[in-house]
Amino acid sequence: MIPALFYGAGCFAVAAILTIIVAMFKPIQSRDDWKSWRTFVFMYLIALAAPYIWSEGLTLRYGSTMAKSIEGVLYDASIDGKLEYYKVIWFRDGKARVMAVATEQASWGGTDRPLVGMTLIKNGDKWALDSYRVIRSDERNEDGFSFPPFF
């Protein structure tokens, strides 16, 4: 929850800066008709959505062949649950950064949704693990955050 608040505050700051930049380059004659709050809301929504849109595009383009490798990483991380979804955060030169969210049964009877960040390397048609880290998990006492936040 706290990472989402920081993400929202960061997007608020980015939207404020972009609105100021737009205002600086707006001709003085047209400033009477301009509503700065509309520009701010538009920039805020763009700042909130842009990283998610970017990761969706990368996942659609490169992520279709990664599911088996990601499930293997979850097994190596001792996550006894099913893979809910994964998103490719960046891709460059046959190397991809992936965030995976799984669902597993917690020891107290509820559900845990661990978030695992991993770096995969493409070997031919398959993906091999380079490194991984459990970012957030109640069962493993991990409380990190990712950019953008995934739950």
N, CA, C and O of each residue as an XYZ file, in Angstrom:
604
protein
N       0.814     -1.192      0.000
C       0.000      0.000      0.000
C       0.859      1.259      0.000
O       0.581      2.206     -0.736
N       1.893      1.271      0.817
C       2.764      2.440      0.898
C       3.468      2.686     -0.437
O       3.565      3.841     -0.854
N       3.971      1.641     -1.134
C       4.568      1.910     -2.449
C       3.584      2.563     -3.424
O       3.981      3.404     -4.230
N       2.315      2.187     -3.357
C       1.322      2.796     -4.241
C       1.128      4.272     -3.905
O       0.924      5.090     -4.802
N       1.192      4.616     -2.622
C       1.093      6.027     -2.228
C       2.295      6.829     -2.735
O       2.142      7.945     -3.231
N       3.497      6.245     -2.603
C       4.686      6.921     -3.128
C       4.615      7.064     -4.647
O       5.019      8.087     -5.201
N       4.102      6.038     -5.312
C       3.943      6.097     -6.764
C       2.975      7.207     -7.156
O       3.242      7.964     -8.090
N       1.845      7.307     -6.444
C       0.883      8.371     -6.711
C       1.466      9.744     -6.452
O       1.217     10.676     -7.216
N       2.247      9.884     -5.374
C       2.882     11.173     -5.072
C       3.928     11.528     -6.127
O       4.048     12.688     -6.521
N       4.682     10.528     -6.582
C       5.665     10.784     -7.638
C       4.999     11.207     -8.938
O       5.483     12.104     -9.629
N       3.891     10.562     -9.267
C       3.146     10.935    -10.475
C       2.559     12.331    -10.338
O       2.474     13.070    -11.319
N       2.152     12.696     -9.128
C       1.649     14.044     -8.858
C       2.747     15.077     -9.140
O       2.492     16.104     -9.770
N       3.968     14.799     -8.669
C       5.091     15.718     -8.895
C       5.430     15.815    -10.381
O       5.684     16.907    -10.889
N       5.434     14.680    -11.077
C       5.718     14.689    -12.517
C       4.651     15.484    -13.256
O       4.971     16.258    -14.158
N       3.390     15.302    -12.885
C       2.297     16.038    -13.534
C       2.427     17.534    -13.275
O       2.168     18.340    -14.170
N       2.821     17.914    -12.069
C       3.000     19.337    -11.760
C       4.116     19.938    -12.599
O       3.968     21.037    -13.133
N       5.231     19.228    -12.719
C       6.356     19.727    -13.524
C       5.963     19.839    -14.991
O       6.274     20.837    -15.641
N       5.280     18.823    -15.521
C       4.864     18.876    -16.926
C       3.852     19.992    -17.168
O       3.878     20.627    -18.222
N       2.967     20.239    -16.215
C       1.999     21.332    -16.356
C       2.708     22.684    -16.363
O       2.335     23.579    -17.122
N       3.718     22.830    -15.527
C       4.497     24.080    -15.516
C       5.222     24.265    -16.838
O       5.280     25.378    -17.362
N       5.775     23.195    -17.381
C       6.464     23.290    -18.682
C       5.486     23.680    -19.778
O       5.806     24.512    -20.627
N       4.286     23.081    -19.769
C       3.275     23.451    -20.765
C       2.910     24.922    -20.615
O       2.754     25.629    -21.611
N       2.775     25.381    -19.389
C       2.412     26.780    -19.151
C       3.507     27.728    -19.621
O       3.215     28.827    -20.093
N       4.761     27.315    -19.498
C       5.875     28.176    -19.925
C       5.883     28.388    -21.438
O       6.248     29.462    -21.914
N       5.483     27.372    -22.185
C       5.519     27.458    -23.636
C       4.179     27.803    -24.268
O       4.060     27.816    -25.493
N       3.193     28.077    -23.467
C       1.874     28.460    -23.968
C       1.921     29.938    -24.370
O       2.408     30.760    -23.594
N       1.430     30.294    -25.554
C       1.391     31.707    -25.930
C       0.505     32.508    -24.970
O      -0.527     32.022    -24.508
N       0.918     33.710    -24.687
C       0.203     34.545    -23.715
C      -1.219     34.835    -24.183
O      -2.129     34.914    -23.357
N      -1.430     34.996    -25.483
C      -2.759     35.301    -26.001
C      -3.767     34.193    -25.694
O      -4.950     34.475    -25.507
N      -3.320     32.946    -25.640
C      -4.252     31.833    -25.459
C      -4.368     31.384    -24.001
O      -5.046     30.396    -23.722
N      -3.735     32.072    -23.085
C      -3.800     31.665    -21.678
C      -5.152     31.976    -21.035
O      -5.492     31.374    -20.016
N      -5.911     32.877    -21.588
C      -7.215     33.185    -21.009
C      -8.177     31.999    -21.132
O      -8.989     31.760    -20.238
N      -8.085     31.264    -22.234
C      -8.978     30.126    -22.459
C      -8.456     28.835    -21.837
O      -9.194     27.854    -21.742
N      -7.213     28.825    -21.421
C      -6.563     27.612    -20.934
C      -6.906     27.348    -19.475
O      -6.831     28.240    -18.631
N      -7.279     26.123    -19.201
C      -7.570     25.699    -17.834
C      -6.405     24.813    -17.355
O      -6.246     23.684    -17.817
N      -5.609     25.333    -16.439
C      -4.419     24.606    -15.999
C      -4.773     23.318    -15.263
O      -4.024     22.343    -15.328
N      -5.898     23.305    -14.568
C      -6.260     22.102    -13.828
C      -6.581     20.947    -14.767
O      -6.340     19.788    -14.431
N      -7.129     21.259    -15.952
C      -7.410     20.193    -16.921
C      -6.103     19.588    -17.439
O      -5.984     18.372    -17.586
N      -5.136     20.449    -17.711
C      -3.835     19.970    -18.162
C      -3.183     19.133    -17.072
O      -2.589     18.093    -17.356
N      -3.290     19.584    -15.820
C      -2.709     18.839    -14.708
C      -3.350     17.455    -14.572
O      -2.642     16.461    -14.409
N      -4.664     17.383    -14.638
C      -5.349     16.083    -14.514
C      -4.940     15.157    -15.659
O      -4.701     13.968    -15.443
N      -4.859     15.698    -16.868
C      -4.441     14.902    -18.016
C      -3.016     14.383    -17.817
O      -2.752     13.204    -18.051
N      -2.105     15.245    -17.391
C      -0.713     14.840    -17.174
C      -0.608     13.818    -16.033
O       0.209     12.899    -16.091
N      -1.427     13.982    -15.012
C      -1.411     13.042    -13.892
C      -1.862     11.657    -14.348
O      -1.250     10.654    -13.980
N      -2.914     11.595    -15.134
C      -3.393     10.309    -15.639
C      -2.368      9.662    -16.573
O      -2.180      8.446    -16.550
N      -1.715     10.477    -17.387
C      -0.671      9.959    -18.271
C       0.495      9.420    -17.444
O       1.014      8.342    -17.734
N       0.910     10.167    -16.413
C       2.022      9.726    -15.563
C       1.681      8.434    -14.815
O       2.544      7.575    -14.634
N       0.438      8.297    -14.385
C       0.019      7.061    -13.707
C       0.017      5.866    -14.655
O       0.466      4.779    -14.292
N      -0.483      6.067    -15.852
C      -0.708      4.951    -16.776
C       0.495      4.586    -17.635
O       0.610      3.433    -18.052
N       1.382      5.510    -17.911
C       2.465      5.270    -18.875
C       3.332      4.045    -18.547
O       3.584      3.249    -19.452
N       3.799      3.849    -17.312
C       4.616      2.654    -17.055
C       3.851      1.345    -17.238
O       4.417      0.347    -17.682
N       2.575      1.352    -16.896
C       1.767      0.138    -17.079
C       1.521     -0.141    -18.562
O       1.560     -1.292    -18.995
N       1.271      0.901    -19.329
C       1.083      0.730    -20.770
C       2.367      0.214    -21.402
O       2.326     -0.659    -22.268
N       3.502      0.745    -20.976
C       4.800      0.307    -21.484
C       5.025     -1.176    -21.184
O       5.430     -1.932    -22.068
N       4.760     -1.600    -19.932
C       4.984     -2.999    -19.581
C       3.993     -3.922    -20.285
O       4.341     -5.052    -20.628
N       2.774     -3.462    -20.504
C       1.801     -4.271    -21.263
C       2.287     -4.494    -22.694
O       2.196     -5.602    -23.222
N       2.802     -3.434    -23.316
C       3.318     -3.561    -24.678
C       4.489     -4.521    -24.756
O       4.551     -5.352    -25.662
N       5.430     -4.416    -23.806
C       6.574     -5.326    -23.799
C       6.144     -6.761    -23.523
O       6.695     -7.700    -24.097
N       5.159     -6.930    -22.643
C       4.677     -8.276    -22.341
C       4.007     -8.898    -23.562
O       4.212    -10.076    -23.853
N       3.220     -8.121    -24.261
C       2.581     -8.644    -25.476
C       3.616     -9.007    -26.534
O       3.458     -9.995    -27.251
N       4.670     -8.212    -26.629
C       5.659     -8.437    -27.674
C       6.623     -9.572    -27.343
O       6.907    -10.407    -28.203
N       7.136     -9.618    -26.096
C       8.196    -10.567    -25.762
C       7.786    -11.639    -24.757
O       8.494    -12.635    -24.613
N       6.681    -11.470    -24.068
C       6.369    -12.332    -22.941
C       5.711    -13.655    -23.239
O       5.552    -14.470    -22.330
N       5.322    -13.905    -24.473
C       4.545    -15.119    -24.753
C       5.334    -16.411    -24.543
O       4.735    -17.455    -24.288
N       6.645    -16.364    -24.643
C       7.452    -17.582    -24.506
C       8.101    -17.716    -23.131
O       8.924    -18.610    -22.933
N       7.759    -16.863    -22.186
C       8.446    -16.835    -20.892
C       7.765    -17.627    -19.785
O       8.381    -17.848    -18.743
N       6.540    -18.058    -19.961
C       5.753    -18.637    -18.866
C       6.445    -19.838    -18.211
O       6.478    -19.925    -16.984
N       6.995    -20.759    -18.997
C       7.649    -21.946    -18.436
C       8.849    -21.549    -17.581
O       9.038    -22.082    -16.487
N       9.647    -20.630    -18.069
C      10.822    -20.185    -17.318
C      10.428    -19.492    -16.027
O      11.068    -19.688    -14.994
N       9.389    -18.690    -16.077
C       8.935    -17.972    -14.887
C       8.395    -18.937    -13.849
O       8.652    -18.761    -12.658
N       7.654    -19.949    -14.268
C       7.174    -20.964    -13.327
C       8.341    -21.724    -12.698
O       8.276    -22.115    -11.533
N       9.395    -21.928    -13.461
C      10.602    -22.561    -12.909
C      11.274    -21.691    -11.855
O      11.778    -22.199    -10.853
N      11.282    -20.396    -12.080
C      11.859    -19.477    -11.096
C      11.024    -19.483     -9.821
O      11.577    -19.465     -8.722
N       9.705    -19.506     -9.952
C       8.842    -19.559     -8.774
C       9.080    -20.849     -7.990
O       9.049    -20.843     -6.759
N       9.314    -21.940     -8.691
C       9.627    -23.207     -8.022
C      10.957    -23.089     -7.272
O      11.069    -23.535     -6.130
N      11.976    -22.480     -7.923
C      13.277    -22.282     -7.275
C      13.166    -21.378     -6.048
O      13.923    -21.539     -5.091
N      12.234    -20.434     -6.070
C      12.043    -19.516     -4.947
C      11.171    -20.133     -3.858
O      10.831    -19.454     -2.889
N      10.804    -21.398     -3.997
C       9.965    -22.141     -3.032
C       8.584    -21.520     -2.862
O       8.041    -21.482     -1.758
N       8.032    -21.045     -3.945
C       6.672    -20.515     -3.929
C       5.743    -21.630     -4.379
O       5.765    -22.049     -5.536
N       4.924    -22.107     -3.441
C       4.018    -23.221     -3.708
C       2.648    -22.679     -4.071
O       1.703    -22.793     -3.291
N       2.542    -22.112     -5.209
C       1.270    -21.571     -5.639
C       1.258    -21.431     -7.136
O       2.177    -21.861     -7.833
N       0.202    -20.824     -7.612
C       0.075    -20.707     -9.060
C       0.442    -19.295     -9.507
O       0.194    -18.313     -8.808
N       1.028    -19.229    -10.670
C       1.400    -17.954    -11.273
C       0.132    -17.219    -11.691
O      -0.640    -17.731    -12.502
N      -0.090    -16.028    -11.146
C      -1.260    -15.233    -11.506
C      -1.011    -14.470    -12.813
O      -1.778    -14.582    -13.770
N       0.065    -13.703    -12.831
C       0.420    -12.972    -14.046
C       1.872    -12.550    -13.959
O       2.483    -12.577    -12.891
N       2.416    -12.157    -15.104
C       3.764    -11.606    -15.151
C       3.793    -10.482    -16.166
O       3.014    -10.470    -17.119
N       4.698     -9.537    -15.956
C       4.844     -8.387    -16.841
C       6.320     -8.177    -17.139
O       7.158     -8.239    -16.240
N       6.628     -7.932    -18.387
C       7.982     -7.590    -18.803
C       8.152     -6.089    -18.581
O       7.419     -5.283    -19.154
N       9.111     -5.724    -17.758
C       9.343     -4.326    -17.411
C      10.277     -3.663    -18.421
O      10.034     -2.534    -18.847
N      11.328     -4.353    -18.797
C      12.195     -3.861    -19.863
C      12.830     -5.029    -20.595
O      12.924     -6.143    -20.079
N      13.261     -4.739    -21.814
C      13.883     -5.750    -22.667
C      14.975     -5.066    -23.475
O      14.739     -4.043    -24.120
N      16.190     -5.649    -23.433
C      17.283     -5.094    -24.222
C      18.317     -6.185    -24.490
O      18.738     -6.888    -23.571
N      18.718     -6.320    -25.733
C      19.779     -7.234    -26.147
C      19.592     -8.666    -25.632
O      20.541     -9.283    -25.149
N      18.383     -9.184    -25.735
C      18.119    -10.551    -25.319
C      18.018    -10.741    -23.818
O      18.008    -11.876    -23.341
N      17.943     -9.666    -23.070
C      17.814     -9.715    -21.616
C      16.526     -9.012    -21.227
O      16.233     -7.933    -21.740
N      15.759     -9.603    -20.334
C      14.469     -9.039    -19.941
C      14.344     -9.016    -18.428
O      14.762     -9.949    -17.742
N      13.764     -7.940    -17.919
C      13.417     -7.838    -16.501
C      11.926     -8.104    -16.387
O      11.124     -7.453    -17.055
N      11.550     -9.063    -15.539
C      10.170     -9.518    -15.443
C       9.717     -9.455    -13.984
O      10.470     -9.794    -13.071
N       8.480     -9.018    -13.783
C       7.837     -9.061    -12.469
C       6.730    -10.105    -12.540
O       5.884    -10.062    -13.434
N       6.738    -11.046    -11.589
C       5.735    -12.104    -11.561
C       5.004    -12.081    -10.223
O       5.619    -11.940     -9.166
N       3.694    -12.220    -10.287
C       2.859    -12.278     -9.088
C       2.221    -13.660     -9.045
O       1.632    -14.121    -10.023
N       2.348    -14.314     -7.887
C       1.770    -15.647     -7.696
C       0.791    -15.592     -6.529
O       0.753    -14.619     -5.775
N       0.011    -16.641     -6.397
C      -0.894    -16.787     -5.262
C      -0.567    -18.103     -4.586
O      -0.529    -19.152     -5.228
N      -0.330    -18.038     -3.269
C      -0.057    -19.257     -2.523
C      -0.747    -19.199     -1.168
O      -1.102    -18.130     -0.670
N      -0.920    -20.359     -0.599
C      -1.564    -20.470      0.707
C      -0.578    -20.042      1.791
O       0.548    -20.537      1.836
N      -0.994    -19.129      2.659
C      -0.146    -18.679      3.760
C      -0.240    -19.659      4.923
O      -1.200    -20.423      5.025
N       0.752    -19.632      5.789
C       0.783    -20.562      6.917
C      -0.357    -20.324      7.906
O      -0.762    -21.250      8.609
N      -0.872    -19.120      7.969
C      -1.958    -18.806      8.902
C      -3.330    -19.072      8.304
O      -4.342    -18.879      8.977
N      -3.383    -19.516      7.039
C      -4.643    -19.914      6.423
C      -5.140    -18.982      5.339
O      -6.029    -19.350      4.570
N      -4.590    -17.797      5.261
C      -5.005    -16.843      4.220
C      -4.218    -17.049      2.945
O      -3.612    -18.099      2.730
N      -4.235    -16.044      2.113
C      -3.497    -16.117      0.850
C      -2.387    -15.071      0.840
O      -2.548    -13.955      1.333
N      -1.271    -15.465      0.269
C      -0.132    -14.578      0.089
C       0.035    -14.353     -1.410
O      -0.136    -15.278     -2.204
N       0.364    -13.142     -1.789
C       0.612    -12.825     -3.197
C       2.048    -12.336     -3.345
O       2.288    -11.131     -3.418
N       3.000    -13.259     -3.389
C       4.395    -12.839     -3.507
C       4.692    -12.237     -4.878
O       4.174    -12.680     -5.903
N       5.536    -11.222     -4.860
C       6.008    -10.559     -6.076
C       7.475    -10.911     -6.243
O       8.283    -10.674     -5.345
N       7.818    -11.474     -7.388
C       9.191    -11.893     -7.660
C       9.695    -11.121     -8.876
O       9.071    -11.130     -9.937
N      10.830    -10.454     -8.701
C      11.493     -9.783     -9.809
C      12.615    -10.664    -10.318
O      13.394    -11.196     -9.527
N      12.705    -10.822    -11.612
C      13.727    -11.700    -12.178
C      14.288    -11.125    -13.468
O      13.627    -10.368    -14.179
N      15.515    -11.503    -13.744
C      16.157    -11.147    -15.004
C      16.348    -12.430    -15.791
O      16.967    -13.380    -15.310
N      15.814    -12.452    -17.003
C      15.902    -13.625    -17.868
C      16.753    -13.295    -19.086
O      16.736    -12.173    -19.591
N      17.502    -14.302    -19.551
C      18.342    -14.155    -20.742
C      17.836    -15.121    -21.799
O      17.544    -16.280    -21.506
N      17.734    -14.636    -23.033
C      17.224    -15.477    -24.125
C      18.363    -16.313    -24.696
O      19.380    -15.782    -25.143
N      18.170    -17.638    -24.673
C      19.098    -18.597    -25.271
C      18.363    -19.312    -26.390
O      17.642    -20.276    -26.134
N      18.526    -18.866    -27.605
C      17.796    -19.459    -28.722
C      16.329    -19.122    -28.627
O      15.947    -17.953    -28.691
N      15.487    -20.159    -28.472
C      14.043    -19.951    -28.324
C      13.590    -19.977    -26.868
O      12.425    -19.701    -26.579
N      14.493    -20.303    -25.954
C      14.124    -20.446    -24.549
C      14.718    -19.312    -23.727
O      15.643    -18.617    -24.148
N      14.147    -19.155    -22.536
C      14.613    -18.141    -21.601
C      15.287    -18.821    -20.424
O      14.756    -19.784    -19.870
N      16.459    -18.323    -20.041
C      17.189    -18.862    -18.898
C      17.274    -17.797    -17.810
O      17.310    -16.599    -18.093
N      17.305    -18.250    -16.580
C      17.353    -17.344    -15.440
C      18.754    -16.777    -15.261
O      19.740    -17.514    -15.286
N      18.835    -15.476    -15.082
C      20.087    -14.815    -14.740
C      20.114    -14.550    -13.231
O      21.080    -14.899    -12.553
N      19.056    -13.937    -12.715
C      18.950    -13.689    -11.269
C      17.489    -13.445    -10.909
O      16.675    -13.102    -11.767
N      17.170    -13.625     -9.637
C      15.818    -13.327     -9.165
C      15.883    -12.851     -7.726
O      16.866    -13.080     -7.022
N      14.815    -12.183     -7.300
C      14.689    -11.718     -5.922
C      13.217    -11.648     -5.570
O      12.410    -11.127     -6.340
N      12.870    -12.173     -4.405
C      11.500    -12.034     -3.910
C      11.380    -10.617     -3.371
O      12.056    -10.250     -2.410
N      10.523     -9.831     -3.989
C      10.402     -8.420     -3.631
C       9.419     -8.220     -2.490
O       9.702     -7.495     -1.536
N       8.263     -8.867     -2.591
C       7.250     -8.694     -1.549
C       6.582    -10.033     -1.280
O       6.106    -10.703     -2.197
N       6.555    -10.412     -0.005
C       5.890    -11.639      0.404
C       5.714    -11.613      1.913
O       6.668    -11.355      2.647
N       4.505    -11.878      2.379
C       4.249    -11.938      3.817
C       4.913    -13.168      4.430
O       5.487    -13.087      5.517
N       4.840    -14.287      3.752
C       5.400    -15.532      4.263
C       6.918    -15.479      4.401
O       7.472    -16.087      5.317
N       7.587    -14.773      3.522
C       9.043    -14.716      3.520
C       9.573    -13.462      4.196
O      10.780    -13.219      4.196
N       8.691    -12.676      4.764
C       9.054    -11.449      5.477
C       9.803    -10.461      4.574
O      10.749     -9.810      5.017
N       9.389    -10.352      3.339
C       9.973     -9.410      2.384
C       8.983     -8.287      2.162
O       7.790     -8.529      1.979
N       9.470     -7.068      2.177
C       8.573     -5.926      2.015
C       9.242     -4.857      1.164
O       9.540     -3.767      1.653
N       9.476     -5.160     -0.097
C      10.053     -4.205     -1.015
C       8.980     -3.645     -1.925
O       7.791     -3.894     -1.725
N       9.400     -2.891     -2.920
C       8.437     -2.371     -3.881
C       9.048     -2.373     -5.265
O      10.267     -2.424     -5.426
N       8.190     -2.319     -6.251
C       8.618     -2.337     -7.653
C       8.099     -1.069     -8.327
O       7.166     -0.424     -7.850
N       8.719     -0.741     -9.427
C       8.238      0.370    -10.236
C       7.832     -0.171    -11.586
O       8.665     -0.750    -12.284
N       6.612     -0.008    -11.973
C       5.449      0.465    -11.249
C       4.985     -0.594    -10.252
O       5.353     -1.761    -10.380
N       4.184     -0.203     -9.260
C       3.751     -1.179     -8.259
C       2.813     -2.243     -8.850
O       1.870     -1.925     -9.576
N       3.089     -3.489     -8.527
C       2.226     -4.607     -8.909
C       1.725     -5.279     -7.638
O       2.458     -5.393     -6.655
N       0.465     -5.725     -7.665
C      -0.140     -6.357     -6.484
C      -0.755     -7.689     -6.856
O      -1.312     -8.374     -5.998
